[in-house]
């Protein structure tokens, strides 16, 4: 294939395929260079971006700060996919991590694993919770400081640990809590359960460990057996709460 550098009103300064000048070109504009085939720009290089109207098969393209920037298009969400064989993400350094940064800290953004039918089978959210639609199996142990939810668990557990802590001031519980011991030696203690909608099927325990004063319990969303608040007045009195996703129930 040969190319001619031509000058003229139509293709000034452009490089064209000599047998088809209007279809195959390198088009030089003021601030960009476009690679054209079939009379249309396929790849355009500008001052701050590289755009393509077709799929690109190549090594990873990086921005000037060494990051891969993939933006949504009018036809849907951006994709990185393998058309055949396995898809690998590898870290060649033995003392560095592979990190996935989500867009918030409240649990709204999720890292999802989907099957070929595009149904979500598992996800991590930005609050640190893991939810699995199916069996959770661990041959070497499962450990987490956050909530794990699964349709069923497989395997033999030598022991299962649940969080427990003592509080002496007003405390806002999270779905990562399990047992809260309220020390009312100096004053009343308020315990606020998370919104029931944040912890579907979650169980929380609250126990009063001193005879003085009172423990008051309310929620960030939903009632407790139909009431806005509950209280503990006696030494070693306790309540166990179970969420149905709308309200909390004493069990």
N, C-alpha and C positions, 0 to 999 in steps of 0.2 A: 504494500500500500504506500503510495506517495502522497505528499501534502505540498500545497503551494501557499506561500505567504502573499496575499493579494491586498491591494489598496483600491478603494473606491467608495462611493457613497453608501452602498448597501452593506458591505462587510469590511469597513475600514479597520485595518490592523488585525483582522481575524486570520486564523489558520483553518483551512478547509480541505476536505478530501476532494481531490481534483475531479473525480468523476461524478461527484454529487455534492456540490458546494452548498446548496440550500438545506441539505439534510444533516450532514455530519460536519461539525465545526467545534473549534475552541473560540468562544465569543468573549472578547475583551471589552468590558464596560469601564466606566470611570472608577468604580470602587469594587468591582467584582470580576470573576472569571467564570464562565459557564461552559460546561462540557455538554454538547448537544448531539443527539442521534435522533433520526427520524423527524427532524425539524423541531424538536422540543428539548428544553434544558433538563438534563438528568441530574447533574451535580453542579451546584453553584457555590463558589468559595468567595465569601465577602470578608470585610474587615474583622468582624467579630463572630462569624458563624460559618458552618458548612452545612448546606441543606441538600437533600436528595429527594427526588420524586419517585425513586425506585428503591428496592431492597439492595443493601450493600453486603457483600460477602468479603470480609477482610479481618484483620486484627482489630483490637479495640481502639477506638478513636478517643483521645483525651482532650480536655480543655487545656488552656494555658496553665492552669494551676494543678494539673495532673489528675483531674476528676472527670469521670464520665457523666455527661449531662444528657439525660433523655427526657424529652418533653412530650406531652400529650399531643395528638394530632386530631384533625377533624373527623377522622374515621374511627377513633377509639383510643384505648390505652396503649402505650408503647409496649413492645414485646422484645425479649431476648429469648431465642429458642433454638433448639437443635432439630434439624429436619430428619436426622438419622443418627443412630448410635447414642452414646451416653453424653450428658452435659456435665462438665466438671467445673467446679470453682476451687482453685488450689492456692494455698499460701506456701511459697517456697521457703519462707523463714520459719525455723523451728521454735522461735520464741515470740512470735507475733500472732495476733488474733484476726479472725475474719469477723467484721462487725457489720451489722445491719441497723442503721439508724432510722427510727420511726418518727413521724411528724409531730408528736405531742407526748405529754407525760401522764395523761389521764385515762388511758385505755381505749381511746376512740380509734386510734390508728392500729391496724393489725397486720401482722405478717402471716399470710394465709398459705396453706398447702391444699391444692385442689386436684381432683382427679380429672380424667379425660372428658368427663361430662360437665366439667366446670362447677362441680359441687364442692364446697369447702369441707375438708375432712379433718383439718386441724388448724389452729392458729395460736400465735403468741400475740398479746396486745402490748401496748406501750406502757401499761402499768405493771407488767411482769407476769400476767396470768397465762396459763397454758390450758387450752380447751381442745379435746380430741373427740371426734365423732367415731367411736369404735373402741377397740381394745388398747390399753396402755400396758406394754410388756417391757420389763427390765430384767436382764439376766445378771447384771452386776450391781443392781441397786438404783433406786430413784431418790434424788435429793433435791429439795427446792425450799426456798424461803418465801415463796409466793404460792398462789393458789393453783392447783392442778385439778382439772375437771375432765372426766372421761366417762364414756358410756359404760365401760366395765374395765376392771383391772385384771391382768393375768400375772401369774408368778407367785412365788412363795416369799412372804415377808417375814424376816426375823423380828422386826419390830417396826411400828409406825409411830412417829413423833408428831405431837400437836403443840403449837405454840402456847405458852402460858406466861403471864406477866402480872406484876403487882402495880397498882396505881393508887396514888393518894390525892390526886387532884382531878379536876374534871377532865375526862378523857373521851376522845372521838375514836371509836373503833373502826378498823378497816376489815375488808374481807380476808385479809391475811391473818387476822387474830383468830383465836379459838377459845381460850379460857382467860378471863380477866378477873383478878382478885382485887377487890376494892378495900383498901385500908382506910377506915373512917376514924382513926384515932384522933385526929386533930379537927376534922370538919366533915360536913356532908360531901359526898363524892357523886358527881354526875357522870353517867356513862351513856354516850350517844351511839347507838347502833348505826351502821351504814344504811343507806336506802335499800329497801328490800329488793328493788329492781337490779341492784348491782351484785347481788349474791344469791341467785336462784338456787335453792336447795342447800344454802349455807347454814351451818349450825354455829351458834355462839353461846358461850356459858359466862354468866356473871355471878360471882360469889362475894358475900360480905364477910370479911375476916376479922372484924372488930365489933364489939358490942355497942360502942358509942355511935351516935349520929345515924344518918340514913344514906342509903344509896338510891339515887333517882335514875331511872333508865328511860330514855326516849329514843327516837329514831331520826335519821336524815330523810326518811320517806317511807310512808306506810304506817299502819297502826300495829299495836301489840295486843292480840286477842280482842281487837275492836277498840282499844283504849290508846290514848296518845302517850301515856306514861305508865310505868310500873315502878314499884319501890321495894327495897329490902330493908327491914328494920331490926332483924334479930341476928345474933352472932351465928355464923356459918349457914345462914339462909342463902339459897342460890336459886337461879332460874336458868333454864336452857331454852334458847330461841331458835326457831327454824323458819327460814324464809321460803315462801312459795313464789317469789318474784314480784308480788304486789304488797304483801303484808308479812309481819312476823307473828309466829305462833309459839306459845309456851307449850313445851312437850314434857 
